[in-house]
Amino acid sequence: MGTPAKANVEIIFDDKQHCDKVIKKITKFVVDANKKKLNGDYRGDYDIEIDSIRDFGIILSVNSGRVQNLEWQLEKIRDFVYPMPEVIEMDSNVWVRGEGPSFFK
């Protein structure tokens, strides 16, 4: 086993005009990742949910039973979105389970 961890990932787009196009790509990535349909370097264990969609971005919730896997998932999300010229920023907050059954720090 390992140390459980979770993250909220906010992906910001350059303007509202590109929002729908990028959200469709990211949504497909999330669905394919969770169904283990990604190929090559992207193949692996994912646990990603779309938390919310905003005017200029999307927020993902990423979970894992191991910190290392969470870090790997975040790297793969970054590798997928950063080549898109419409994406201007990706920011994440990471919580690692500490003492007790539901305490994350």
Biopython code that builds the backbone (N, CA, C, O; Angstrom):
import numpy as np
from Bio.PDB.StructureBuilder import StructureBuilder

atoms = [
    (1, "MET", "N", (0.854, -1.176, 0.000)),
    (1, "MET", "CA", (0.000, 0.000, 0.000)),
    (1, "MET", "C", (0.892, 1.229, 0.000)),
    (1, "MET", "O", (2.090, 1.125, -0.267)),
    (2, "GLY", "N", (0.344, 2.352, 0.287)),
    (2, "GLY", "CA", (1.104, 3.591, 0.296)),
    (2, "GLY", "C", (0.368, 4.654, 1.072)),
    (2, "GLY", "O", (-0.577, 4.368, 1.807)),
    (3, "THR", "N", (0.802, 5.865, 0.906)),
    (3, "THR", "CA", (0.172, 6.998, 1.576)),
    (3, "THR", "C", (-0.839, 7.633, 0.626)),
    (3, "THR", "O", (-0.461, 8.117, -0.441)),
    (4, "PRO", "N", (-2.129, 7.638, 1.001)),
    (4, "PRO", "CA", (-3.145, 8.247, 0.131)),
    (4, "PRO", "C", (-2.923, 9.745, -0.040)),
    (4, "PRO", "O", (-2.451, 10.428, 0.869)),
    (5, "ALA", "N", (-3.273, 10.240, -1.223)),
    (5, "ALA", "CA", (-3.123, 11.666, -1.528)),
    (5, "ALA", "C", (-4.197, 12.083, -2.518)),
    (5, "ALA", "O", (-4.755, 11.258, -3.241)),
    (6, "LYS", "N", (-4.472, 13.375, -2.535)),
    (6, "LYS", "CA", (-5.431, 13.917, -3.500)),
    (6, "LYS", "C", (-4.977, 15.303, -3.917)),
    (6, "LYS", "O", (-4.173, 15.939, -3.235)),
    (7, "ALA", "N", (-5.500, 15.763, -5.044)),
    (7, "ALA", "CA", (-5.137, 17.087, -5.556)),
    (7, "ALA", "C", (-6.318, 17.697, -6.287)),
    (7, "ALA", "O", (-7.134, 16.992, -6.880)),
    (8, "ASN", "N", (-6.394, 19.004, -6.237)),
    (8, "ASN", "CA", (-7.294, 19.767, -7.091)),
    (8, "ASN", "C", (-6.415, 20.456, -8.122)),
    (8, "ASN", "O", (-5.439, 21.120, -7.774)),
    (9, "VAL", "N", (-6.761, 20.297, -9.375)),
    (9, "VAL", "CA", (-5.976, 20.851, -10.471)),
    (9, "VAL", "C", (-6.830, 21.869, -11.211)),
    (9, "VAL", "O", (-7.912, 21.542, -11.698)),
    (10, "GLU", "N", (-6.345, 23.100, -11.296)),
    (10, "GLU", "CA", (-7.055, 24.134, -12.049)),
    (10, "GLU", "C", (-6.275, 24.403, -13.332)),
    (10, "GLU", "O", (-5.081, 24.700, -13.303)),
    (11, "ILE", "N", (-6.973, 24.292, -14.450)),
    (11, "ILE", "CA", (-6.372, 24.540, -15.761)),
    (11, "ILE", "C", (-7.044, 25.779, -16.326)),
    (11, "ILE", "O", (-8.265, 25.817, -16.478)),
    (12, "ILE", "N", (-6.237, 26.803, -16.640)),
    (12, "ILE", "CA", (-6.744, 28.102, -17.085)),
    (12, "ILE", "C", (-6.502, 28.261, -18.591)),
    (12, "ILE", "O", (-5.426, 27.941, -19.096)),
    (13, "PHE", "N", (-7.525, 28.760, -19.297)),
    (13, "PHE", "CA", (-7.437, 28.979, -20.743)),
    (13, "PHE", "C", (-7.215, 30.457, -21.040)),
    (13, "PHE", "O", (-7.452, 31.318, -20.192)),
    (14, "ASP", "N", (-6.755, 30.738, -22.261)),
    (14, "ASP", "CA", (-6.428, 32.112, -22.632)),
    (14, "ASP", "C", (-7.657, 33.003, -22.796)),
    (14, "ASP", "O", (-7.608, 34.183, -22.447)),
    (15, "ASP", "N", (-8.744, 32.468, -23.313)),
    (15, "ASP", "CA", (-9.970, 33.268, -23.412)),
    (15, "ASP", "C", (-11.178, 32.353, -23.551)),
    (15, "ASP", "O", (-11.038, 31.158, -23.810)),
    (16, "LYS", "N", (-12.347, 32.917, -23.379)),
    (16, "LYS", "CA", (-13.584, 32.142, -23.395)),
    (16, "LYS", "C", (-13.864, 31.536, -24.767)),
    (16, "LYS", "O", (-14.560, 30.525, -24.866)),
    (17, "GLN", "N", (-13.337, 32.132, -25.808)),
    (17, "GLN", "CA", (-13.557, 31.655, -27.169)),
    (17, "GLN", "C", (-13.073, 30.216, -27.343)),
    (17, "GLN", "O", (-13.700, 29.439, -28.063)),
    (18, "HIS", "N", (-11.964, 29.852, -26.691)),
    (18, "HIS", "CA", (-11.382, 28.521, -26.839)),
    (18, "HIS", "C", (-11.865, 27.526, -25.787)),
    (18, "HIS", "O", (-11.508, 26.348, -25.832)),
    (19, "CYS", "N", (-12.653, 27.987, -24.865)),
    (19, "CYS", "CA", (-13.056, 27.187, -23.710)),
    (19, "CYS", "C", (-13.698, 25.854, -24.114)),
    (19, "CYS", "O", (-13.259, 24.804, -23.645)),
    (20, "ASP", "N", (-14.704, 25.871, -24.954)),
    (20, "ASP", "CA", (-15.419, 24.647, -25.324)),
    (20, "ASP", "C", (-14.498, 23.625, -25.977)),
    (20, "ASP", "O", (-14.561, 22.434, -25.670)),
    (21, "LYS", "N", (-13.653, 24.090, -26.867)),
    (21, "LYS", "CA", (-12.732, 23.208, -27.585)),
    (21, "LYS", "C", (-11.786, 22.495, -26.621)),
    (21, "LYS", "O", (-11.582, 21.286, -26.729)),
    (22, "VAL", "N", (-11.217, 23.232, -25.692)),
    (22, "VAL", "CA", (-10.250, 22.659, -24.757)),
    (22, "VAL", "C", (-10.958, 21.756, -23.738)),
    (22, "VAL", "O", (-10.431, 20.705, -23.372)),
    (23, "ILE", "N", (-12.131, 22.157, -23.285)),
    (23, "ILE", "CA", (-12.881, 21.336, -22.329)),
    (23, "ILE", "C", (-13.227, 19.979, -22.941)),
    (23, "ILE", "O", (-13.160, 18.961, -22.253)),
    (24, "LYS", "N", (-13.592, 19.950, -24.216)),
    (24, "LYS", "CA", (-13.887, 18.682, -24.884)),
    (24, "LYS", "C", (-12.656, 17.781, -24.896)),
    (24, "LYS", "O", (-12.767, 16.581, -24.642)),
    (25, "LYS", "N", (-11.489, 18.342, -25.188)),
    (25, "LYS", "CA", (-10.253, 17.553, -25.210)),
    (25, "LYS", "C", (-9.921, 17.017, -23.824)),
    (25, "LYS", "O", (-9.571, 15.847, -23.678)),
    (26, "ILE", "N", (-10.028, 17.861, -22.816)),
    (26, "ILE", "CA", (-9.696, 17.447, -21.451)),
    (26, "ILE", "C", (-10.708, 16.427, -20.942)),
    (26, "ILE", "O", (-10.329, 15.466, -20.272)),
    (27, "THR", "N", (-11.988, 16.621, -21.249)),
    (27, "THR", "CA", (-13.018, 15.668, -20.832)),
    (27, "THR", "C", (-12.760, 14.300, -21.446)),
    (27, "THR", "O", (-12.879, 13.282, -20.764)),
    (28, "LYS", "N", (-12.408, 14.269, -22.722)),
    (28, "LYS", "CA", (-12.093, 12.995, -23.379)),
    (28, "LYS", "C", (-10.876, 12.347, -22.724)),
    (28, "LYS", "O", (-10.863, 11.134, -22.511)),
    (29, "PHE", "N", (-9.860, 13.135, -22.403)),
    (29, "PHE", "CA", (-8.677, 12.609, -21.720)),
    (29, "PHE", "C", (-9.074, 11.974, -20.386)),
    (29, "PHE", "O", (-8.637, 10.866, -20.075)),
    (30, "VAL", "N", (-9.901, 12.668, -19.594)),
    (30, "VAL", "CA", (-10.328, 12.166, -18.281)),
    (30, "VAL", "C", (-11.095, 10.849, -18.430)),
    (30, "VAL", "O", (-10.819, 9.886, -17.715)),
    (31, "VAL", "N", (-12.044, 10.808, -19.347)),
    (31, "VAL", "CA", (-12.839, 9.594, -19.557)),
    (31, "VAL", "C", (-11.940, 8.442, -19.998)),
    (31, "VAL", "O", (-12.016, 7.346, -19.442)),
    (32, "ASP", "N", (-11.091, 8.686, -20.992)),
    (32, "ASP", "CA", (-10.199, 7.637, -21.492)),
    (32, "ASP", "C", (-9.202, 7.186, -20.428)),
    (32, "ASP", "O", (-8.899, 5.997, -20.328)),
    (33, "ALA", "N", (-8.693, 8.125, -19.633)),
    (33, "ALA", "CA", (-7.734, 7.779, -18.576)),
    (33, "ALA", "C", (-8.379, 6.863, -17.551)),
    (33, "ALA", "O", (-7.798, 5.845, -17.174)),
    (34, "ASN", "N", (-9.566, 7.212, -17.101)),
    (34, "ASN", "CA", (-10.248, 6.408, -16.083)),
    (34, "ASN", "C", (-10.648, 5.031, -16.600)),
    (34, "ASN", "O", (-10.744, 4.080, -15.824)),
    (35, "LYS", "N", (-10.883, 4.917, -17.912)),
    (35, "LYS", "CA", (-11.255, 3.624, -18.516)),
    (35, "LYS", "C", (-10.033, 2.853, -19.008)),
    (35, "LYS", "O", (-10.164, 1.803, -19.636)),
    (36, "LYS", "N", (-8.841, 3.383, -18.719)),
    (36, "LYS", "CA", (-7.569, 2.759, -19.119)),
    (36, "LYS", "C", (-7.475, 2.587, -20.638)),
    (36, "LYS", "O", (-7.012, 1.559, -21.131)),
    (37, "LYS", "N", (-7.923, 3.611, -21.366)),
    (37, "LYS", "CA", (-7.886, 3.573, -22.828)),
    (37, "LYS", "C", (-6.765, 4.424, -23.419)),
    (37, "LYS", "O", (-6.701, 4.594, -24.637)),
    (38, "LEU", "N", (-5.886, 4.958, -22.584)),
    (38, "LEU", "CA", (-4.782, 5.772, -23.093)),
    (38, "LEU", "C", (-3.618, 4.870, -23.487)),
    (38, "LEU", "O", (-3.445, 3.785, -22.931)),
    (39, "ASN", "N", (-2.832, 5.322, -24.441)),
    (39, "ASN", "CA", (-1.723, 4.524, -24.956)),
    (39, "ASN", "C", (-0.373, 5.118, -24.588)),
    (39, "ASN", "O", (-0.276, 6.248, -24.110)),
    (40, "GLY", "N", (0.653, 4.334, -24.820)),
    (40, "GLY", "CA", (2.029, 4.797, -24.654)),
    (40, "GLY", "C", (2.345, 5.249, -23.241)),
    (40, "GLY", "O", (1.977, 4.594, -22.267)),
    (41, "ASP", "N", (3.029, 6.374, -23.144)),
    (41, "ASP", "CA", (3.449, 6.910, -21.850)),
    (41, "ASP", "C", (2.285, 7.310, -20.962)),
    (41, "ASP", "O", (2.459, 7.485, -19.756)),
    (42, "TYR", "N", (1.106, 7.456, -21.537)),
    (42, "TYR", "CA", (-0.071, 7.871, -20.764)),
    (42, "TYR", "C", (-0.818, 6.680, -20.142)),
    (42, "TYR", "O", (-1.737, 6.881, -19.349)),
    (43, "ARG", "N", (-0.442, 5.476, -20.486)),
    (43, "ARG", "CA", (-1.116, 4.293, -19.946)),
    (43, "ARG", "C", (-0.785, 4.146, -18.464)),
    (43, "ARG", "O", (0.373, 4.256, -18.060)),
    (44, "GLY", "N", (-1.836, 3.891, -17.648)),
    (44, "GLY", "CA", (-1.609, 3.714, -16.217)),
    (44, "GLY", "C", (-2.896, 3.799, -15.432)),
    (44, "GLY", "O", (-3.988, 3.789, -16.001)),
    (45, "ASP", "N", (-2.762, 3.882, -14.118)),
    (45, "ASP", "CA", (-3.913, 3.952, -13.216)),
    (45, "ASP", "C", (-4.246, 5.397, -12.890)),
    (45, "ASP", "O", (-3.426, 6.124, -12.329)),
    (46, "TYR", "N", (-5.457, 5.806, -13.244)),
    (46, "TYR", "CA", (-5.928, 7.162, -13.001)),
    (46, "TYR", "C", (-7.192, 7.134, -12.143)),
    (46, "TYR", "O", (-7.956, 6.170, -12.170)),
    (47, "ASP", "N", (-7.392, 8.187, -11.399)),
    (47, "ASP", "CA", (-8.644, 8.435, -10.674)),
    (47, "ASP", "C", (-8.879, 9.942, -10.738)),
    (47, "ASP", "O", (-8.500, 10.678, -9.827)),
    (48, "ILE", "N", (-9.509, 10.395, -11.828)),
    (48, "ILE", "CA", (-9.707, 11.820, -12.084)),
    (48, "ILE", "C", (-11.201, 12.087, -12.251)),
    (48, "ILE", "O", (-11.911, 11.317, -12.897)),
    (49, "GLU", "N", (-11.662, 13.173, -11.670)),
    (49, "GLU", "CA", (-13.043, 13.623, -11.864)),
    (49, "GLU", "C", (-13.029, 15.089, -12.270)),
    (49, "GLU", "O", (-12.153, 15.849, -11.857)),
    (50, "ILE", "N", (-13.995, 15.475, -13.073)),
    (50, "ILE", "CA", (-14.161, 16.889, -13.387)),
    (50, "ILE", "C", (-14.961, 17.493, -12.243)),
    (50, "ILE", "O", (-16.125, 17.145, -12.042)),
    (51, "ASP", "N", (-14.343, 18.391, -11.500)),
    (51, "ASP", "CA", (-14.979, 19.001, -10.338)),
    (51, "ASP", "C", (-15.898, 20.141, -10.762)),
    (51, "ASP", "O", (-17.045, 20.217, -10.322)),
    (52, "SER", "N", (-15.391, 21.028, -11.619)),
    (52, "SER", "CA", (-16.217, 22.132, -12.105)),
    (52, "SER", "C", (-15.628, 22.716, -13.381)),
    (52, "SER", "O", (-14.438, 22.578, -13.667)),
    (53, "ILE", "N", (-16.501, 23.371, -14.136)),
    (53, "ILE", "CA", (-16.097, 24.057, -15.361)),
    (53, "ILE", "C", (-16.432, 25.525, -15.172)),
    (53, "ILE", "O", (-17.536, 25.877, -14.757)),
    (54, "ARG", "N", (-15.466, 26.375, -15.483)),
    (54, "ARG", "CA", (-15.648, 27.822, -15.321)),
    (54, "ARG", "C", (-15.509, 28.503, -16.668)),
    (54, "ARG", "O", (-15.209, 27.860, -17.673)),
    (55, "ASP", "N", (-15.733, 29.826, -16.682)),
    (55, "ASP", "CA", (-15.639, 30.578, -17.934)),
    (55, "ASP", "C", (-14.289, 30.432, -18.619)),
    (55, "ASP", "O", (-14.221, 30.319, -19.843)),
    (56, "PHE", "N", (-13.223, 30.435, -17.842)),
    (56, "PHE", "CA", (-11.878, 30.403, -18.424)),
    (56, "PHE", "C", (-11.064, 29.227, -17.935)),
    (56, "PHE", "O", (-9.835, 29.299, -17.916)),
    (57, "GLY", "N", (-11.718, 28.137, -17.535)),
    (57, "GLY", "CA", (-10.942, 27.010, -17.054)),
    (57, "GLY", "C", (-11.774, 25.843, -16.581)),
    (57, "GLY", "O", (-13.001, 25.844, -16.675)),
    (58, "ILE", "N", (-11.076, 24.849, -16.069)),
    (58, "ILE", "CA", (-11.687, 23.624, -15.582)),
    (58, "ILE", "C", (-10.925, 23.196, -14.333)),
    (58, "ILE", "O", (-9.714, 23.399, -14.238)),
    (59, "ILE", "N", (-11.631, 22.607, -13.382)),
    (59, "ILE", "CA", (-10.993, 22.110, -12.163)),
    (59, "ILE", "C", (-11.198, 20.603, -12.105)),
    (59, "ILE", "O", (-12.319, 20.107, -12.221)),
    (60, "LEU", "N", (-10.096, 19.885, -11.924)),
    (60, "LEU", "CA", (-10.117, 18.436, -11.822)),
    (60, "LEU", "C", (-9.806, 18.021, -10.397)),
    (60, "LEU", "O", (-9.040, 18.688, -9.701)),
    (61, "SER", "N", (-10.396, 16.923, -9.965)),
    (61, "SER", "CA", (-10.078, 16.316, -8.681)),
    (61, "SER", "C", (-9.341, 15.014, -8.992)),
    (61, "SER", "O", (-9.852, 14.164, -9.722)),
    (62, "VAL", "N", (-8.141, 14.863, -8.438)),
    (62, "VAL", "CA", (-7.298, 13.704, -8.722)),
    (62, "VAL", "C", (-7.015, 12.989, -7.407)),
    (62, "VAL", "O", (-6.640, 13.622, -6.420)),
    (63, "ASN", "N", (-7.195, 11.670, -7.393)),
    (63, "ASN", "CA", (-7.017, 10.890, -6.171)),
    (63, "ASN", "C", (-6.107, 9.701, -6.422)),
    (63, "ASN", "O", (-5.981, 9.219, -7.547)),
    (64, "SER", "N", (-5.471, 9.237, -5.342)),
    (64, "SER", "CA", (-4.649, 8.043, -5.430)),
    (64, "SER", "C", (-4.412, 7.453, -4.051)),
    (64, "SER", "O", (-4.427, 8.166, -3.047)),
    (65, "GLY", "N", (-4.197, 6.166, -4.011)),
    (65, "GLY", "CA", (-3.824, 5.491, -2.773)),
    (65, "GLY", "C", (-2.343, 5.606, -2.480)),
    (65, "GLY", "O", (-1.878, 5.186, -1.420)),
    (66, "ARG", "N", (-1.591, 6.183, -3.430)),
    (66, "ARG", "CA", (-0.141, 6.352, -3.263)),
    (66, "ARG", "C", (0.283, 7.734, -3.762)),
    (66, "ARG", "O", (-0.140, 8.176, -4.831)),
    (67, "VAL", "N", (1.111, 8.401, -2.984)),
    (67, "VAL", "CA", (1.599, 9.730, -3.358)),
    (67, "VAL", "C", (2.310, 9.684, -4.706)),
    (67, "VAL", "O", (2.132, 10.578, -5.533)),
    (68, "GLN", "N", (3.113, 8.647, -4.932)),
    (68, "GLN", "CA", (3.872, 8.549, -6.179)),
    (68, "GLN", "C", (2.948, 8.478, -7.388)),
    (68, "GLN", "O", (3.239, 9.068, -8.429)),
    (69, "ASN", "N", (1.826, 7.750, -7.255)),
    (69, "ASN", "CA", (0.892, 7.660, -8.370)),
    (69, "ASN", "C", (0.201, 8.994, -8.606)),
    (69, "ASN", "O", (-0.039, 9.372, -9.753)),
    (70, "LEU", "N", (-0.121, 9.712, -7.534)),
    (70, "LEU", "CA", (-0.730, 11.033, -7.687)),
    (70, "LEU", "C", (0.218, 11.962, -8.437)),
    (70, "LEU", "O", (-0.195, 12.681, -9.348)),
    (71, "GLU", "N", (1.471, 11.944, -8.054)),
    (71, "GLU", "CA", (2.471, 12.774, -8.738)),
    (71, "GLU", "C", (2.552, 12.398, -10.216)),
    (71, "GLU", "O", (2.632, 13.275, -11.076)),
    (72, "TRP", "N", (2.532, 11.108, -10.510)),
    (72, "TRP", "CA", (2.595, 10.640, -11.896)),
    (72, "TRP", "C", (1.364, 11.120, -12.679)),
    (72, "TRP", "O", (1.494, 11.580, -13.814)),
    (73, "GLN", "N", (0.160, 11.013, -12.071)),
    (73, "GLN", "CA", (-1.058, 11.480, -12.736)),
    (73, "GLN", "C", (-0.968, 12.975, -13.052)),
    (73, "GLN", "O", (-1.339, 13.406, -14.144)),
    (74, "LEU", "N", (-0.474, 13.761, -12.093)),
    (74, "LEU", "CA", (-0.344, 15.213, -12.313)),
    (74, "LEU", "C", (0.633, 15.503, -13.447)),
    (74, "LEU", "O", (0.397, 16.404, -14.253)),
    (75, "GLU", "N", (1.722, 14.751, -13.516)),
    (75, "GLU", "CA", (2.687, 14.937, -14.610)),
    (75, "GLU", "C", (2.044, 14.622, -15.956)),
    (75, "GLU", "O", (2.278, 15.329, -16.935)),
    (76, "LYS", "N", (1.234, 13.564, -16.012)),
    (76, "LYS", "CA", (0.585, 13.186, -17.270)),
    (76, "LYS", "C", (-0.469, 14.210, -17.685)),
    (76, "LYS", "O", (-0.608, 14.514, -18.870)),
    (77, "ILE", "N", (-1.209, 14.741, -16.718)),
    (77, "ILE", "CA", (-2.165, 15.805, -17.035)),
    (77, "ILE", "C", (-1.414, 17.010, -17.582)),
    (77, "ILE", "O", (-1.813, 17.589, -18.592)),
    (78, "ARG", "N", (-0.329, 17.387, -16.916)),
    (78, "ARG", "CA", (0.500, 18.511, -17.382)),
    (78, "ARG", "C", (1.012, 18.260, -18.794)),
    (78, "ARG", "O", (0.918, 19.134, -19.656)),
    (79, "ASP", "N", (1.549, 17.076, -19.031)),
    (79, "ASP", "CA", (2.083, 16.755, -20.354)),
    (79, "ASP", "C", (1.004, 16.812, -21.434)),
    (79, "ASP", "O", (1.293, 17.142, -22.584)),
    (80, "PHE", "N", (-0.234, 16.492, -21.069)),
    (80, "PHE", "CA", (-1.334, 16.524, -22.041)),
    (80, "PHE", "C", (-1.785, 17.952, -22.327)),
    (80, "PHE", "O", (-2.012, 18.300, -23.486)),
    (81, "VAL", "N", (-1.920, 18.790, -21.294)),
    (81, "VAL", "CA", (-2.518, 20.117, -21.516)),
    (81, "VAL", "C", (-1.523, 21.188, -21.955)),
    (81, "VAL", "O", (-1.904, 22.093, -22.698)),
    (82, "TYR", "N", (-0.275, 21.121, -21.528)),
    (82, "TYR", "CA", (0.651, 22.219, -21.846)),
    (82, "TYR", "C", (0.959, 22.407, -23.329)),
    (82, "TYR", "O", (1.224, 23.538, -23.735)),
    (83, "PRO", "N", (0.939, 21.361, -24.164)),
    (83, "PRO", "CA", (1.142, 21.617, -25.595)),
    (83, "PRO", "C", (-0.007, 22.383, -26.256)),
    (83, "PRO", "O", (0.153, 22.890, -27.367)),
    (84, "MET", "N", (-1.158, 22.472, -25.592)),
    (84, "MET", "CA", (-2.291, 23.202, -26.165)),
    (84, "MET", "C", (-2.041, 24.697, -26.021)),
    (84, "MET", "O", (-1.875, 25.184, -24.903)),
    (85, "PRO", "N", (-2.011, 25.436, -27.130)),
    (85, "PRO", "CA", (-1.722, 26.869, -27.035)),
    (85, "PRO", "C", (-2.784, 27.648, -26.256)),
    (85, "PRO", "O", (-2.514, 28.753, -25.784)),
    (86, "GLU", "N", (-3.980, 27.089, -26.117)),
    (86, "GLU", "CA", (-5.053, 27.770, -25.395)),
    (86, "GLU", "C", (-4.869, 27.723, -23.878)),
    (86, "GLU", "O", (-5.466, 28.522, -23.157)),
    (87, "VAL", "N", (-4.048, 26.793, -23.394)),
    (87, "VAL", "CA", (-3.819, 26.636, -21.952)),
    (87, "VAL", "C", (-2.685, 27.561, -21.534)),
    (87, "VAL", "O", (-1.582, 27.496, -22.076)),
    (88, "ILE", "N", (-2.971, 28.423, -20.564)),
    (88, "ILE", "CA", (-1.939, 29.362, -20.118)),
    (88, "ILE", "C", (-1.401, 29.037, -18.730)),
    (88, "ILE", "O", (-0.343, 29.536, -18.347)),
    (89, "GLU", "N", (-2.117, 28.204, -17.969)),
    (89, "GLU", "CA", (-1.643, 27.900, -16.622)),
    (89, "GLU", "C", (-2.294, 26.620, -16.110)),
    (89, "GLU", "O", (-3.446, 26.322, -16.426)),
    (90, "MET", "N", (-1.530, 25.865, -15.306)),
    (90, "MET", "CA", (-2.058, 24.723, -14.579)),
    (90, "MET", "C", (-1.528, 24.839, -13.162)),
    (90, "MET", "O", (-0.322, 24.952, -12.947)),
    (91, "ASP", "N", (-2.431, 24.810, -12.206)),
    (91, "ASP", "CA", (-2.061, 24.970, -10.800)),
    (91, "ASP", "C", (-2.707, 23.839, -10.013)),
    (91, "ASP", "O", (-3.838, 23.450, -10.304)),
    (92, "SER", "N", (-1.995, 23.304, -9.014)),
    (92, "SER", "CA", (-2.594, 22.230, -8.222)),
    (92, "SER", "C", (-2.250, 22.373, -6.746)),
    (92, "SER", "O", (-1.172, 22.840, -6.377)),
    (93, "ASN", "N", (-3.187, 21.962, -5.927)),
    (93, "ASN", "CA", (-2.993, 21.839, -4.486)),
    (93, "ASN", "C", (-3.006, 20.361, -4.167)),
    (93, "ASN", "O", (-3.909, 19.641, -4.593)),
    (94, "VAL", "N", (-2.010, 19.897, -3.419)),
    (94, "VAL", "CA", (-1.895, 18.477, -3.100)),
    (94, "VAL", "C", (-2.067, 18.282, -1.602)),
    (94, "VAL", "O", (-1.491, 19.014, -0.797)),
    (95, "TRP", "N", (-2.874, 17.278, -1.237)),
    (95, "TRP", "CA", (-3.045, 16.902, 0.160)),
    (95, "TRP", "C", (-2.589, 15.472, 0.332)),
    (95, "TRP", "O", (-2.920, 14.604, -0.475)),
    (96, "VAL", "N", (-1.826, 15.227, 1.390)),
    (96, "VAL", "CA", (-1.340, 13.893, 1.712)),
    (96, "VAL", "C", (-1.965, 13.480, 3.035)),
    (96, "VAL", "O", (-2.010, 14.274, 3.975)),
    (97, "ARG", "N", (-2.443, 12.254, 3.117)),
    (97, "ARG", "CA", (-3.096, 11.794, 4.337)),
    (97, "ARG", "C", (-2.081, 11.735, 5.476)),
    (97, "ARG", "O", (-0.996, 11.169, 5.340)),
    (98, "GLY", "N", (-2.460, 12.326, 6.584)),
    (98, "GLY", "CA", (-1.628, 12.306, 7.782)),
    (98, "GLY", "C", (-2.213, 11.360, 8.803)),
    (98, "GLY", "O", (-2.812, 10.348, 8.438)),
    (99, "GLU", "N", (-2.050, 11.667, 10.063)),
    (99, "GLU", "CA", (-2.585, 10.838, 11.138)),
    (99, "GLU", "C", (-4.108, 10.880, 11.141)),
    (99, "GLU", "O", (-4.698, 11.936, 10.909)),
    (100, "GLY", "N", (-4.734, 9.773, 11.394)),
    (100, "GLY", "CA", (-6.189, 9.718, 11.481)),
    (100, "GLY", "C", (-6.799, 9.287, 10.168)),
    (100, "GLY", "O", (-6.141, 9.347, 9.130)),
    (101, "PRO", "N", (-8.061, 8.849, 10.196)),
    (101, "PRO", "CA", (-8.692, 8.277, 9.021)),
    (101, "PRO", "C", (-9.048, 9.261, 7.904)),
    (101, "PRO", "O", (-9.120, 8.862, 6.742)),
    (102, "SER", "N", (-9.268, 10.520, 8.223)),
    (102, "SER", "CA", (-9.715, 11.430, 7.164)),
    (102, "SER", "C", (-8.962, 12.769, 7.178)),
    (102, "SER", "O", (-9.462, 13.763, 6.651)),
    (103, "PHE", "N", (-7.802, 12.796, 7.757)),
    (103, "PHE", "CA", (-7.044, 14.040, 7.847)),
    (103, "PHE", "C", (-6.056, 14.134, 6.698)),
    (103, "PHE", "O", (-5.188, 13.277, 6.533)),
    (104, "PHE", "N", (-6.200, 15.173, 5.919)),
    (104, "PHE", "CA", (-5.240, 15.446, 4.860)),
    (104, "PHE", "C", (-4.539, 16.727, 5.185)),
    (104, "PHE", "O", (-5.161, 17.652, 5.708)),
    (105, "LYS", "N", (-3.236, 16.819, 4.888)),
    (105, "LYS", "CA", (-2.504, 18.052, 5.164)),
    (105, "LYS", "C", (-1.752, 18.507, 3.942)),
    (105, "LYS", "O", (-1.074, 19.533, 3.980)),
]
sb = StructureBuilder()
sb.init_structure("model")
sb.init_model(0)
sb.init_chain("A")
sb.init_seg("    ")
for serial, (resi, resn, name, xyz) in enumerate(atoms, 1):
    if name == "N":
        sb.init_residue(resn, " ", resi, " ")
    sb.init_atom(name, np.array(xyz, "f"), 0.0, 1.0, " ", f" {name:<3s}", serial, name[0])
structure = sb.get_structure()
